[in-house]
Amino acid sequence: MWRMKDKIRLPVELGQAIQRERKDRRLKATDIASRSGRARNVLYRLERGEDITLASLFDILSAMDLTIRLERLGMPTLEEVTARFGKVDDDAS
């Protein structure tokens, strides 16, 4: 399960993080849609990791008082690799 402090590398991870933040803060999708000037369906598509425009993304983030910060990717830790791809099988040849 992804948390806001985790690195987000995939659209679905971003969507899950935004949905979790919305639900944790008990924000209604209709309120975010109204504040962002976007249809509620756009928010739901974002939360599912589907394609939306960058303008829509930033409008929704602004409506939720959120921002994006960029960091250099670097090499993933063993924990990140395991979380993404499952347990490593040392016996596989």
PDB file of N, CA, C and O in Angstrom:
ATOM      1  N   MET A   1       0.841  -1.178   0.000  1.00  0.00           N
ATOM      2  CA  MET A   1       0.000   0.000   0.000  1.00  0.00           C
ATOM      3  C   MET A   1       0.887   1.243   0.000  1.00  0.00           C
ATOM      4  O   MET A   1       1.799   1.366   0.818  1.00  0.00           O
ATOM      5  N   TRP A   2       0.613   2.155  -0.918  1.00  0.00           N
ATOM      6  CA  TRP A   2       1.426   3.356  -1.057  1.00  0.00           C
ATOM      7  C   TRP A   2       0.945   4.444  -0.107  1.00  0.00           C
ATOM      8  O   TRP A   2      -0.254   4.600   0.127  1.00  0.00           O
ATOM      9  N   ARG A   3       1.888   5.182   0.428  1.00  0.00           N
ATOM     10  CA  ARG A   3       1.599   6.332   1.287  1.00  0.00           C
ATOM     11  C   ARG A   3       2.164   7.579   0.622  1.00  0.00           C
ATOM     12  O   ARG A   3       3.031   7.484  -0.247  1.00  0.00           O
ATOM     13  N   MET A   4       1.680   8.737   1.024  1.00  0.00           N
ATOM     14  CA  MET A   4       2.093   9.991   0.397  1.00  0.00           C
ATOM     15  C   MET A   4       3.598  10.197   0.439  1.00  0.00           C
ATOM     16  O   MET A   4       4.152  10.834  -0.457  1.00  0.00           O
ATOM     17  N   LYS A   5       4.272   9.676   1.448  1.00  0.00           N
ATOM     18  CA  LYS A   5       5.717   9.877   1.546  1.00  0.00           C
ATOM     19  C   LYS A   5       6.490   8.943   0.621  1.00  0.00           C
ATOM     20  O   LYS A   5       7.683   9.150   0.402  1.00  0.00           O
ATOM     21  N   ASP A   6       5.833   7.916   0.072  1.00  0.00           N
ATOM     22  CA  ASP A   6       6.506   6.963  -0.794  1.00  0.00           C
ATOM     23  C   ASP A   6       6.762   7.569  -2.163  1.00  0.00           C
ATOM     24  O   ASP A   6       6.085   8.506  -2.585  1.00  0.00           O
ATOM     25  N   LYS A   7       7.748   7.016  -2.843  1.00  0.00           N
ATOM     26  CA  LYS A   7       8.046   7.449  -4.200  1.00  0.00           C
ATOM     27  C   LYS A   7       6.958   6.931  -5.128  1.00  0.00           C
ATOM     28  O   LYS A   7       6.564   5.767  -5.059  1.00  0.00           O
ATOM     29  N   ILE A   8       6.488   7.800  -5.983  1.00  0.00           N
ATOM     30  CA  ILE A   8       5.442   7.452  -6.937  1.00  0.00           C
ATOM     31  C   ILE A   8       6.079   7.401  -8.313  1.00  0.00           C
ATOM     32  O   ILE A   8       6.642   8.386  -8.791  1.00  0.00           O
ATOM     33  N   ARG A   9       5.980   6.237  -8.942  1.00  0.00           N
ATOM     34  CA  ARG A   9       6.615   6.054 -10.241  1.00  0.00           C
ATOM     35  C   ARG A   9       5.638   5.680 -11.342  1.00  0.00           C
ATOM     36  O   ARG A   9       6.003   5.678 -12.517  1.00  0.00           O
ATOM     37  N   LEU A  10       4.409   5.365 -10.981  1.00  0.00           N
ATOM     38  CA  LEU A  10       3.418   4.925 -11.962  1.00  0.00           C
ATOM     39  C   LEU A  10       2.126   5.723 -11.791  1.00  0.00           C
ATOM     40  O   LEU A  10       1.809   6.156 -10.684  1.00  0.00           O
ATOM     41  N   PRO A  11       1.382   5.918 -12.876  1.00  0.00           N
ATOM     42  CA  PRO A  11       0.111   6.640 -12.766  1.00  0.00           C
ATOM     43  C   PRO A  11      -0.842   6.030 -11.741  1.00  0.00           C
ATOM     44  O   PRO A  11      -1.528   6.758 -11.024  1.00  0.00           O
ATOM     45  N   VAL A  12      -0.887   4.717 -11.668  1.00  0.00           N
ATOM     46  CA  VAL A  12      -1.796   4.072 -10.715  1.00  0.00           C
ATOM     47  C   VAL A  12      -1.380   4.375  -9.274  1.00  0.00           C
ATOM     48  O   VAL A  12      -2.238   4.497  -8.401  1.00  0.00           O
ATOM     49  N   GLU A  13      -0.086   4.496  -9.017  1.00  0.00           N
ATOM     50  CA  GLU A  13       0.390   4.839  -7.673  1.00  0.00           C
ATOM     51  C   GLU A  13       0.002   6.273  -7.314  1.00  0.00           C
ATOM     52  O   GLU A  13      -0.377   6.553  -6.177  1.00  0.00           O
ATOM     53  N   LEU A  14       0.097   7.174  -8.285  1.00  0.00           N
ATOM     54  CA  LEU A  14      -0.329   8.554  -8.052  1.00  0.00           C
ATOM     55  C   LEU A  14      -1.824   8.597  -7.753  1.00  0.00           C
ATOM     56  O   LEU A  14      -2.263   9.284  -6.830  1.00  0.00           O
ATOM     57  N   GLY A  15      -2.592   7.867  -8.533  1.00  0.00           N
ATOM     58  CA  GLY A  15      -4.032   7.823  -8.316  1.00  0.00           C
ATOM     59  C   GLY A  15      -4.402   7.280  -6.953  1.00  0.00           C
ATOM     60  O   GLY A  15      -5.284   7.813  -6.281  1.00  0.00           O
ATOM     61  N   GLN A  16      -3.722   6.210  -6.542  1.00  0.00           N
ATOM     62  CA  GLN A  16      -3.991   5.624  -5.226  1.00  0.00           C
ATOM     63  C   GLN A  16      -3.640   6.605  -4.111  1.00  0.00           C
ATOM     64  O   GLN A  16      -4.364   6.717  -3.121  1.00  0.00           O
ATOM     65  N   ALA A  17      -2.533   7.308  -4.278  1.00  0.00           N
ATOM     66  CA  ALA A  17      -2.111   8.275  -3.258  1.00  0.00           C
ATOM     67  C   ALA A  17      -3.116   9.423  -3.148  1.00  0.00           C
ATOM     68  O   ALA A  17      -3.446   9.859  -2.044  1.00  0.00           O
ATOM     69  N   ILE A  18      -3.595   9.906  -4.278  1.00  0.00           N
ATOM     70  CA  ILE A  18      -4.568  11.001  -4.267  1.00  0.00           C
ATOM     71  C   ILE A  18      -5.890  10.534  -3.667  1.00  0.00           C
ATOM     72  O   ILE A  18      -6.508  11.250  -2.880  1.00  0.00           O
ATOM     73  N   GLN A  19      -6.318   9.333  -4.042  1.00  0.00           N
ATOM     74  CA  GLN A  19      -7.564   8.805  -3.481  1.00  0.00           C
ATOM     75  C   GLN A  19      -7.452   8.610  -1.968  1.00  0.00           C
ATOM     76  O   GLN A  19      -8.375   8.952  -1.227  1.00  0.00           O
ATOM     77  N   ARG A  20      -6.337   8.068  -1.515  1.00  0.00           N
ATOM     78  CA  ARG A  20      -6.138   7.848  -0.084  1.00  0.00           C
ATOM     79  C   ARG A  20      -6.138   9.180   0.669  1.00  0.00           C
ATOM     80  O   ARG A  20      -6.744   9.299   1.734  1.00  0.00           O
ATOM     81  N   GLU A  21      -5.456  10.173   0.111  1.00  0.00           N
ATOM     82  CA  GLU A  21      -5.429  11.499   0.738  1.00  0.00           C
ATOM     83  C   GLU A  21      -6.840  12.085   0.804  1.00  0.00           C
ATOM     84  O   GLU A  21      -7.235  12.652   1.823  1.00  0.00           O
ATOM     85  N   ARG A  22      -7.583  11.946  -0.272  1.00  0.00           N
ATOM     86  CA  ARG A  22      -8.956  12.468  -0.299  1.00  0.00           C
ATOM     87  C   ARG A  22      -9.820  11.795   0.770  1.00  0.00           C
ATOM     88  O   ARG A  22     -10.559  12.460   1.497  1.00  0.00           O
ATOM     89  N   LYS A  23      -9.715  10.478   0.851  1.00  0.00           N
ATOM     90  CA  LYS A  23     -10.541   9.750   1.819  1.00  0.00           C
ATOM     91  C   LYS A  23     -10.076   9.992   3.254  1.00  0.00           C
ATOM     92  O   LYS A  23     -10.901  10.124   4.158  1.00  0.00           O
ATOM     93  N   ASP A  24      -8.765  10.051   3.467  1.00  0.00           N
ATOM     94  CA  ASP A  24      -8.246  10.325   4.814  1.00  0.00           C
ATOM     95  C   ASP A  24      -8.723  11.685   5.328  1.00  0.00           C
ATOM     96  O   ASP A  24      -8.989  11.856   6.518  1.00  0.00           O
ATOM     97  N   ARG A  25      -8.825  12.635   4.417  1.00  0.00           N
ATOM     98  CA  ARG A  25      -9.255  13.985   4.795  1.00  0.00           C
ATOM     99  C   ARG A  25     -10.771  14.167   4.672  1.00  0.00           C
ATOM    100  O   ARG A  25     -11.298  15.258   4.892  1.00  0.00           O
ATOM    101  N   ARG A  26     -11.452  13.091   4.321  1.00  0.00           N
ATOM    102  CA  ARG A  26     -12.918  13.090   4.170  1.00  0.00           C
ATOM    103  C   ARG A  26     -13.396  14.171   3.196  1.00  0.00           C
ATOM    104  O   ARG A  26     -14.388  14.859   3.439  1.00  0.00           O
ATOM    105  N   LEU A  27     -12.663  14.297   2.093  1.00  0.00           N
ATOM    106  CA  LEU A  27     -13.051  15.239   1.051  1.00  0.00           C
ATOM    107  C   LEU A  27     -13.988  14.538   0.075  1.00  0.00           C
ATOM    108  O   LEU A  27     -13.721  13.411  -0.341  1.00  0.00           O
ATOM    109  N   LYS A  28     -15.065  15.187  -0.285  1.00  0.00           N
ATOM    110  CA  LYS A  28     -16.021  14.615  -1.234  1.00  0.00           C
ATOM    111  C   LYS A  28     -15.558  14.886  -2.660  1.00  0.00           C
ATOM    112  O   LYS A  28     -15.050  15.963  -2.973  1.00  0.00           O
ATOM    113  N   ALA A  29     -15.744  13.893  -3.510  1.00  0.00           N
ATOM    114  CA  ALA A  29     -15.366  14.036  -4.915  1.00  0.00           C
ATOM    115  C   ALA A  29     -16.107  15.207  -5.561  1.00  0.00           C
ATOM    116  O   ALA A  29     -15.534  15.924  -6.382  1.00  0.00           O
ATOM    117  N   THR A  30     -17.358  15.403  -5.202  1.00  0.00           N
ATOM    118  CA  THR A  30     -18.127  16.508  -5.781  1.00  0.00           C
ATOM    119  C   THR A  30     -17.551  17.866  -5.380  1.00  0.00           C
ATOM    120  O   THR A  30     -17.555  18.804  -6.177  1.00  0.00           O
ATOM    121  N   ASP A  31     -17.059  17.969  -4.154  1.00  0.00           N
ATOM    122  CA  ASP A  31     -16.447  19.226  -3.707  1.00  0.00           C
ATOM    123  C   ASP A  31     -15.139  19.497  -4.448  1.00  0.00           C
ATOM    124  O   ASP A  31     -14.871  20.626  -4.857  1.00  0.00           O
ATOM    125  N   ILE A  32     -14.332  18.455  -4.614  1.00  0.00           N
ATOM    126  CA  ILE A  32     -13.070  18.622  -5.343  1.00  0.00           C
ATOM    127  C   ILE A  32     -13.350  18.989  -6.794  1.00  0.00           C
ATOM    128  O   ILE A  32     -12.688  19.859  -7.359  1.00  0.00           O
ATOM    129  N   ALA A  33     -14.324  18.329  -7.391  1.00  0.00           N
ATOM    130  CA  ALA A  33     -14.688  18.636  -8.773  1.00  0.00           C
ATOM    131  C   ALA A  33     -15.121  20.096  -8.899  1.00  0.00           C
ATOM    132  O   ALA A  33     -14.713  20.789  -9.831  1.00  0.00           O
ATOM    133  N   SER A  34     -15.932  20.552  -7.978  1.00  0.00           N
ATOM    134  CA  SER A  34     -16.409  21.933  -8.005  1.00  0.00           C
ATOM    135  C   SER A  34     -15.258  22.922  -7.830  1.00  0.00           C
ATOM    136  O   SER A  34     -15.161  23.905  -8.565  1.00  0.00           O
ATOM    137  N   ARG A  35     -14.395  22.661  -6.861  1.00  0.00           N
ATOM    138  CA  ARG A  35     -13.264  23.567  -6.594  1.00  0.00           C
ATOM    139  C   ARG A  35     -12.251  23.575  -7.728  1.00  0.00           C
ATOM    140  O   ARG A  35     -11.617  24.597  -7.990  1.00  0.00           O
ATOM    141  N   SER A  36     -12.095  22.427  -8.409  1.00  0.00           N
ATOM    142  CA  SER A  36     -11.096  22.319  -9.473  1.00  0.00           C
ATOM    143  C   SER A  36     -11.638  22.755 -10.830  1.00  0.00           C
ATOM    144  O   SER A  36     -10.872  23.006 -11.760  1.00  0.00           O
ATOM    145  N   GLY A  37     -12.962  22.843 -10.940  1.00  0.00           N
ATOM    146  CA  GLY A  37     -13.554  23.176 -12.232  1.00  0.00           C
ATOM    147  C   GLY A  37     -13.539  22.006 -13.196  1.00  0.00           C
ATOM    148  O   GLY A  37     -13.683  22.190 -14.405  1.00  0.00           O
ATOM    149  N   ARG A  38     -13.367  20.816 -12.674  1.00  0.00           N
ATOM    150  CA  ARG A  38     -13.318  19.596 -13.494  1.00  0.00           C
ATOM    151  C   ARG A  38     -14.493  18.695 -13.145  1.00  0.00           C
ATOM    152  O   ARG A  38     -15.052  18.778 -12.051  1.00  0.00           O
ATOM    153  N   ALA A  39     -14.855  17.841 -14.078  1.00  0.00           N
ATOM    154  CA  ALA A  39     -15.930  16.879 -13.827  1.00  0.00           C
ATOM    155  C   ALA A  39     -15.458  15.844 -12.807  1.00  0.00           C
ATOM    156  O   ALA A  39     -14.277  15.502 -12.745  1.00  0.00           O
ATOM    157  N   ARG A  40     -16.390  15.366 -12.027  1.00  0.00           N
ATOM    158  CA  ARG A  40     -16.069  14.337 -11.024  1.00  0.00           C
ATOM    159  C   ARG A  40     -15.429  13.112 -11.687  1.00  0.00           C
ATOM    160  O   ARG A  40     -14.559  12.471 -11.098  1.00  0.00           O
ATOM    161  N   ASN A  41     -15.856  12.790 -12.902  1.00  0.00           N
ATOM    162  CA  ASN A  41     -15.305  11.657 -13.637  1.00  0.00           C
ATOM    163  C   ASN A  41     -13.796  11.800 -13.867  1.00  0.00           C
ATOM    164  O   ASN A  41     -13.076  10.802 -13.888  1.00  0.00           O
ATOM    165  N   VAL A  42     -13.323  13.026 -14.038  1.00  0.00           N
ATOM    166  CA  VAL A  42     -11.885  13.254 -14.231  1.00  0.00           C
ATOM    167  C   VAL A  42     -11.126  12.855 -12.967  1.00  0.00           C
ATOM    168  O   VAL A  42     -10.073  12.224 -13.052  1.00  0.00           O
ATOM    169  N   LEU A  43     -11.647  13.215 -11.810  1.00  0.00           N
ATOM    170  CA  LEU A  43     -11.025  12.821 -10.541  1.00  0.00           C
ATOM    171  C   LEU A  43     -11.004  11.308 -10.411  1.00  0.00           C
ATOM    172  O   LEU A  43      -9.986  10.734 -10.025  1.00  0.00           O
ATOM    173  N   TYR A  44     -12.120  10.653 -10.729  1.00  0.00           N
ATOM    174  CA  TYR A  44     -12.173   9.194 -10.621  1.00  0.00           C
ATOM    175  C   TYR A  44     -11.196   8.525 -11.589  1.00  0.00           C
ATOM    176  O   TYR A  44     -10.574   7.521 -11.242  1.00  0.00           O
ATOM    177  N   ARG A  45     -11.055   9.072 -12.799  1.00  0.00           N
ATOM    178  CA  ARG A  45     -10.078   8.516 -13.754  1.00  0.00           C
ATOM    179  C   ARG A  45      -8.662   8.673 -13.215  1.00  0.00           C
ATOM    180  O   ARG A  45      -7.849   7.755 -13.328  1.00  0.00           O
ATOM    181  N   LEU A  46      -8.366   9.824 -12.632  1.00  0.00           N
ATOM    182  CA  LEU A  46      -7.055  10.046 -12.021  1.00  0.00           C
ATOM    183  C   LEU A  46      -6.809   9.032 -10.915  1.00  0.00           C
ATOM    184  O   LEU A  46      -5.728   8.447 -10.846  1.00  0.00           O
ATOM    185  N   GLU A  47      -7.787   8.816 -10.056  1.00  0.00           N
ATOM    186  CA  GLU A  47      -7.632   7.885  -8.941  1.00  0.00           C
ATOM    187  C   GLU A  47      -7.442   6.444  -9.411  1.00  0.00           C
ATOM    188  O   GLU A  47      -6.859   5.635  -8.689  1.00  0.00           O
ATOM    189  N   ARG A  48      -7.923   6.114 -10.606  1.00  0.00           N
ATOM    190  CA  ARG A  48      -7.719   4.770 -11.168  1.00  0.00           C
ATOM    191  C   ARG A  48      -6.413   4.664 -11.949  1.00  0.00           C
ATOM    192  O   ARG A  48      -6.070   3.586 -12.435  1.00  0.00           O
ATOM    193  N   GLY A  49      -5.681   5.768 -12.076  1.00  0.00           N
ATOM    194  CA  GLY A  49      -4.419   5.758 -12.803  1.00  0.00           C
ATOM    195  C   GLY A  49      -4.586   5.880 -14.303  1.00  0.00           C
ATOM    196  O   GLY A  49      -3.664   5.575 -15.059  1.00  0.00           O
ATOM    197  N   GLU A  50      -5.750   6.321 -14.740  1.00  0.00           N
ATOM    198  CA  GLU A  50      -6.010   6.488 -16.167  1.00  0.00           C
ATOM    199  C   GLU A  50      -5.503   7.851 -16.635  1.00  0.00           C
ATOM    200  O   GLU A  50      -5.212   8.731 -15.825  1.00  0.00           O
ATOM    201  N   ASP A  51      -5.402   8.010 -17.955  1.00  0.00           N
ATOM    202  CA  ASP A  51      -4.894   9.250 -18.533  1.00  0.00           C
ATOM    203  C   ASP A  51      -5.855  10.418 -18.314  1.00  0.00           C
ATOM    204  O   ASP A  51      -7.057  10.312 -18.557  1.00  0.00           O
ATOM    205  N   ILE A  52      -5.299  11.517 -17.854  1.00  0.00           N
ATOM    206  CA  ILE A  52      -6.002  12.797 -17.816  1.00  0.00           C
ATOM    207  C   ILE A  52      -4.982  13.848 -18.255  1.00  0.00           C
ATOM    208  O   ILE A  52      -3.794  13.545 -18.365  1.00  0.00           O
ATOM    209  N   THR A  53      -5.428  15.060 -18.503  1.00  0.00           N
ATOM    210  CA  THR A  53      -4.490  16.100 -18.912  1.00  0.00           C
ATOM    211  C   THR A  53      -3.683  16.596 -17.711  1.00  0.00           C
ATOM    212  O   THR A  53      -4.111  16.478 -16.562  1.00  0.00           O
ATOM    213  N   LEU A  54      -2.520  17.146 -18.001  1.00  0.00           N
ATOM    214  CA  LEU A  54      -1.717  17.742 -16.929  1.00  0.00           C
ATOM    215  C   LEU A  54      -2.457  18.907 -16.283  1.00  0.00           C
ATOM    216  O   LEU A  54      -2.380  19.102 -15.070  1.00  0.00           O
ATOM    217  N   ALA A  55      -3.169  19.675 -17.088  1.00  0.00           N
ATOM    218  CA  ALA A  55      -3.934  20.795 -16.533  1.00  0.00           C
ATOM    219  C   ALA A  55      -4.967  20.287 -15.530  1.00  0.00           C
ATOM    220  O   ALA A  55      -5.159  20.892 -14.476  1.00  0.00           O
ATOM    221  N   SER A  56      -5.631  19.177 -15.856  1.00  0.00           N
ATOM    222  CA  SER A  56      -6.612  18.599 -14.929  1.00  0.00           C
ATOM    223  C   SER A  56      -5.935  18.127 -13.652  1.00  0.00           C
ATOM    224  O   SER A  56      -6.447  18.347 -12.555  1.00  0.00           O
ATOM    225  N   LEU A  57      -4.781  17.475 -13.792  1.00  0.00           N
ATOM    226  CA  LEU A  57      -4.040  17.003 -12.621  1.00  0.00           C
ATOM    227  C   LEU A  57      -3.724  18.165 -11.686  1.00  0.00           C
ATOM    228  O   LEU A  57      -3.973  18.082 -10.484  1.00  0.00           O
ATOM    229  N   PHE A  58      -3.179  19.241 -12.231  1.00  0.00           N
ATOM    230  CA  PHE A  58      -2.799  20.370 -11.387  1.00  0.00           C
ATOM    231  C   PHE A  58      -4.016  21.098 -10.811  1.00  0.00           C
ATOM    232  O   PHE A  58      -3.954  21.617  -9.697  1.00  0.00           O
ATOM    233  N   ASP A  59      -5.110  21.138 -11.553  1.00  0.00           N
ATOM    234  CA  ASP A  59      -6.338  21.731 -11.006  1.00  0.00           C
ATOM    235  C   ASP A  59      -6.844  20.926  -9.810  1.00  0.00           C
ATOM    236  O   ASP A  59      -7.260  21.499  -8.802  1.00  0.00           O
ATOM    237  N   ILE A  60      -6.807  19.597  -9.924  1.00  0.00           N
ATOM    238  CA  ILE A  60      -7.263  18.733  -8.829  1.00  0.00           C
ATOM    239  C   ILE A  60      -6.323  18.842  -7.633  1.00  0.00           C
ATOM    240  O   ILE A  60      -6.777  18.941  -6.493  1.00  0.00           O
ATOM    241  N   LEU A  61      -5.016  18.824  -7.889  1.00  0.00           N
ATOM    242  CA  LEU A  61      -4.055  18.974  -6.792  1.00  0.00           C
ATOM    243  C   LEU A  61      -4.268  20.301  -6.066  1.00  0.00           C
ATOM    244  O   LEU A  61      -4.248  20.351  -4.836  1.00  0.00           O
ATOM    245  N   SER A  62      -4.468  21.357  -6.817  1.00  0.00           N
ATOM    246  CA  SER A  62      -4.693  22.668  -6.213  1.00  0.00           C
ATOM    247  C   SER A  62      -5.973  22.670  -5.381  1.00  0.00           C
ATOM    248  O   SER A  62      -6.000  23.237  -4.289  1.00  0.00           O
ATOM    249  N   ALA A  63      -7.021  22.047  -5.883  1.00  0.00           N
ATOM    250  CA  ALA A  63      -8.289  21.977  -5.148  1.00  0.00           C
ATOM    251  C   ALA A  63      -8.144  21.200  -3.845  1.00  0.00           C
ATOM    252  O   ALA A  63      -8.901  21.417  -2.899  1.00  0.00           O
ATOM    253  N   MET A  64      -7.166  20.292  -3.801  1.00  0.00           N
ATOM    254  CA  MET A  64      -6.934  19.488  -2.595  1.00  0.00           C
ATOM    255  C   MET A  64      -5.807  20.059  -1.734  1.00  0.00           C
ATOM    256  O   MET A  64      -5.421  19.454  -0.733  1.00  0.00           O
ATOM    257  N   ASP A  65      -5.280  21.222  -2.122  1.00  0.00           N
ATOM    258  CA  ASP A  65      -4.149  21.845  -1.419  1.00  0.00           C
ATOM    259  C   ASP A  65      -2.940  20.917  -1.388  1.00  0.00           C
ATOM    260  O   ASP A  65      -2.285  20.769  -0.356  1.00  0.00           O
ATOM    261  N   LEU A  66      -2.651  20.290  -2.538  1.00  0.00           N
ATOM    262  CA  LEU A  66      -1.495  19.400  -2.679  1.00  0.00           C
ATOM    263  C   LEU A  66      -0.569  19.943  -3.754  1.00  0.00           C
ATOM    264  O   LEU A  66      -0.963  20.781  -4.565  1.00  0.00           O
ATOM    265  N   THR A  67       0.665  19.459  -3.751  1.00  0.00           N
ATOM    266  CA  THR A  67       1.644  19.835  -4.756  1.00  0.00           C
ATOM    267  C   THR A  67       2.481  18.616  -5.112  1.00  0.00           C
ATOM    268  O   THR A  67       2.399  17.583  -4.448  1.00  0.00           O
ATOM    269  N   ILE A  68       3.279  18.739  -6.155  1.00  0.00           N
ATOM    270  CA  ILE A  68       4.184  17.672  -6.575  1.00  0.00           C
ATOM    271  C   ILE A  68       5.614  18.161  -6.403  1.00  0.00           C
ATOM    272  O   ILE A  68       5.924  19.317  -6.692  1.00  0.00           O
ATOM    273  N   ARG A  69       6.474  17.282  -5.935  1.00  0.00           N
ATOM    274  CA  ARG A  69       7.892  17.598  -5.813  1.00  0.00           C
ATOM    275  C   ARG A  69       8.676  16.564  -6.605  1.00  0.00           C
ATOM    276  O   ARG A  69       8.421  15.366  -6.480  1.00  0.00           O
ATOM    277  N   LEU A  70       9.624  17.008  -7.416  1.00  0.00           N
ATOM    278  CA  LEU A  70      10.443  16.104  -8.216  1.00  0.00           C
ATOM    279  C   LEU A  70      11.747  15.800  -7.505  1.00  0.00           C
ATOM    280  O   LEU A  70      12.353  16.678  -6.893  1.00  0.00           O
ATOM    281  N   GLU A  71      12.175  14.541  -7.593  1.00  0.00           N
ATOM    282  CA  GLU A  71      13.450  14.110  -7.030  1.00  0.00           C
ATOM    283  C   GLU A  71      14.135  13.204  -8.039  1.00  0.00           C
ATOM    284  O   GLU A  71      13.480  12.567  -8.864  1.00  0.00           O
ATOM    285  N   ARG A  72      15.444  13.154  -7.965  1.00  0.00           N
ATOM    286  CA  ARG A  72      16.171  12.202  -8.801  1.00  0.00           C
ATOM    287  C   ARG A  72      15.804  10.799  -8.367  1.00  0.00           C
ATOM    288  O   ARG A  72      15.652  10.519  -7.177  1.00  0.00           O
ATOM    289  N   LEU A  73      15.664   9.923  -9.343  1.00  0.00           N
ATOM    290  CA  LEU A  73      15.170   8.584  -9.064  1.00  0.00           C
ATOM    291  C   LEU A  73      16.160   7.738  -8.298  1.00  0.00           C
ATOM    292  O   LEU A  73      15.795   7.180  -7.263  1.00  0.00           O
ATOM    293  N   GLY A  74      17.388   7.615  -8.749  1.00  0.00           N
ATOM    294  CA  GLY A  74      18.360   6.769  -8.059  1.00  0.00           C
ATOM    295  C   GLY A  74      18.002   5.301  -8.165  1.00  0.00           C
ATOM    296  O   GLY A  74      17.025   4.938  -8.819  1.00  0.00           O
ATOM    297  N   MET A  75      18.773   4.478  -7.537  1.00  0.00           N
ATOM    298  CA  MET A  75      18.545   3.037  -7.559  1.00  0.00           C
ATOM    299  C   MET A  75      17.515   2.672  -6.489  1.00  0.00           C
ATOM    300  O   MET A  75      17.548   3.213  -5.384  1.00  0.00           O
ATOM    301  N   PRO A  76      16.601   1.755  -6.817  1.00  0.00           N
ATOM    302  CA  PRO A  76      15.623   1.340  -5.813  1.00  0.00           C
ATOM    303  C   PRO A  76      16.274   0.485  -4.734  1.00  0.00           C
ATOM    304  O   PRO A  76      17.266  -0.200  -4.983  1.00  0.00           O
ATOM    305  N   THR A  77      15.712   0.533  -3.548  1.00  0.00           N
ATOM    306  CA  THR A  77      16.189  -0.329  -2.469  1.00  0.00           C
ATOM    307  C   THR A  77      15.649  -1.736  -2.692  1.00  0.00           C
ATOM    308  O   THR A  77      14.734  -1.937  -3.491  1.00  0.00           O
ATOM    309  N   LEU A  78      16.218  -2.713  -1.982  1.00  0.00           N
ATOM    310  CA  LEU A  78      15.726  -4.086  -2.070  1.00  0.00           C
ATOM    311  C   LEU A  78      14.254  -4.146  -1.666  1.00  0.00           C
ATOM    312  O   LEU A  78      13.473  -4.884  -2.268  1.00  0.00           O
ATOM    313  N   GLU A  79      13.876  -3.375  -0.651  1.00  0.00           N
ATOM    314  CA  GLU A  79      12.487  -3.355  -0.204  1.00  0.00           C
ATOM    315  C   GLU A  79      11.558  -2.839  -1.301  1.00  0.00           C
ATOM    316  O   GLU A  79      10.460  -3.366  -1.482  1.00  0.00           O
ATOM    317  N   GLU A  80      11.993  -1.808  -2.036  1.00  0.00           N
ATOM    318  CA  GLU A  80      11.175  -1.270  -3.123  1.00  0.00           C
ATOM    319  C   GLU A  80      11.028  -2.275  -4.255  1.00  0.00           C
ATOM    320  O   GLU A  80       9.943  -2.428  -4.816  1.00  0.00           O
ATOM    321  N   VAL A  81      12.116  -2.961  -4.593  1.00  0.00           N
ATOM    322  CA  VAL A  81      12.069  -3.973  -5.653  1.00  0.00           C
ATOM    323  C   VAL A  81      11.153  -5.114  -5.239  1.00  0.00           C
ATOM    324  O   VAL A  81      10.329  -5.574  -6.030  1.00  0.00           O
ATOM    325  N   THR A  82      11.294  -5.569  -4.004  1.00  0.00           N
ATOM    326  CA  THR A  82      10.460  -6.664  -3.503  1.00  0.00           C
ATOM    327  C   THR A  82       8.991  -6.257  -3.479  1.00  0.00           C
ATOM    328  O   THR A  82       8.122  -7.047  -3.848  1.00  0.00           O
ATOM    329  N   ALA A  83       8.712  -5.040  -3.050  1.00  0.00           N
ATOM    330  CA  ALA A  83       7.324  -4.571  -3.003  1.00  0.00           C
ATOM    331  C   ALA A  83       6.720  -4.500  -4.397  1.00  0.00           C
ATOM    332  O   ALA A  83       5.532  -4.768  -4.576  1.00  0.00           O
ATOM    333  N   ARG A  84       7.523  -4.143  -5.373  1.00  0.00           N
ATOM    334  CA  ARG A  84       7.019  -3.980  -6.734  1.00  0.00           C
ATOM    335  C   ARG A  84       6.906  -5.298  -7.484  1.00  0.00           C
ATOM    336  O   ARG A  84       5.940  -5.519  -8.214  1.00  0.00           O
ATOM    337  N   PHE A  85       7.899  -6.182  -7.307  1.00  0.00           N
ATOM    338  CA  PHE A  85       7.957  -7.388  -8.124  1.00  0.00           C
ATOM    339  C   PHE A  85       7.758  -8.680  -7.351  1.00  0.00           C
ATOM    340  O   PHE A  85       7.722  -9.753  -7.953  1.00  0.00           O
ATOM    341  N   GLY A  86       7.630  -8.606  -6.058  1.00  0.00           N
ATOM    342  CA  GLY A  86       7.440  -9.815  -5.267  1.00  0.00           C
ATOM    343  C   GLY A  86       8.750 -10.337  -4.725  1.00  0.00           C
ATOM    344  O   GLY A  86       9.819  -9.785  -4.986  1.00  0.00           O
ATOM    345  N   LYS A  87       8.647 -11.409  -3.967  1.00  0.00           N
ATOM    346  CA  LYS A  87       9.813 -11.997  -3.307  1.00  0.00           C
ATOM    347  C   LYS A  87      10.800 -12.542  -4.333  1.00  0.00           C
ATOM    348  O   LYS A  87      10.405 -13.128  -5.341  1.00  0.00           O
ATOM    349  N   VAL A  88      12.091 -12.340  -4.062  1.00  0.00           N
ATOM    350  CA  VAL A  88      13.151 -12.847  -4.922  1.00  0.00           C
ATOM    351  C   VAL A  88      13.349 -14.324  -4.622  1.00  0.00           C
ATOM    352  O   VAL A  88      13.460 -14.714  -3.460  1.00  0.00           O
ATOM    353  N   ASP A  89      13.394 -15.149  -5.668  1.00  0.00           N
ATOM    354  CA  ASP A  89      13.596 -16.590  -5.515  1.00  0.00           C
ATOM    355  C   ASP A  89      15.065 -16.896  -5.769  1.00  0.00           C
ATOM    356  O   ASP A  89      15.500 -16.948  -6.919  1.00  0.00           O
ATOM    357  N   ASP A  90      15.839 -17.101  -4.689  1.00  0.00           N
ATOM    358  CA  ASP A  90      17.271 -17.363  -4.812  1.00  0.00           C
ATOM    359  C   ASP A  90      17.567 -18.717  -5.437  1.00  0.00           C
ATOM    360  O   ASP A  90      18.667 -18.927  -5.949  1.00  0.00           O
ATOM    361  N   ASP A  91      16.608 -19.643  -5.405  1.00  0.00           N
ATOM    362  CA  ASP A  91      16.833 -20.983  -5.932  1.00  0.00           C
ATOM    363  C   ASP A  91      16.594 -21.075  -7.432  1.00  0.00           C
ATOM    364  O   ASP A  91      16.887 -22.106  -8.036  1.00  0.00           O
ATOM    365  N   ALA A  92      16.071 -20.028  -8.040  1.00  0.00           N
ATOM    366  CA  ALA A  92      15.791 -20.070  -9.481  1.00  0.00           C
ATOM    367  C   ALA A  92      17.102 -20.082 -10.255  1.00  0.00           C
ATOM    368  O   ALA A  92      18.031 -19.338  -9.944  1.00  0.00           O
ATOM    369  N   SER A  93      17.158 -20.924 -11.250  1.00  0.00           N
ATOM    370  CA  SER A  93      18.376 -21.013 -12.071  1.00  0.00           C
ATOM    371  C   SER A  93      18.066 -20.755 -13.511  1.00  0.00           C
ATOM    372  O   SER A  93      18.965 -20.787 -14.351  1.00  0.00           O
TER     373      SER A  93
END
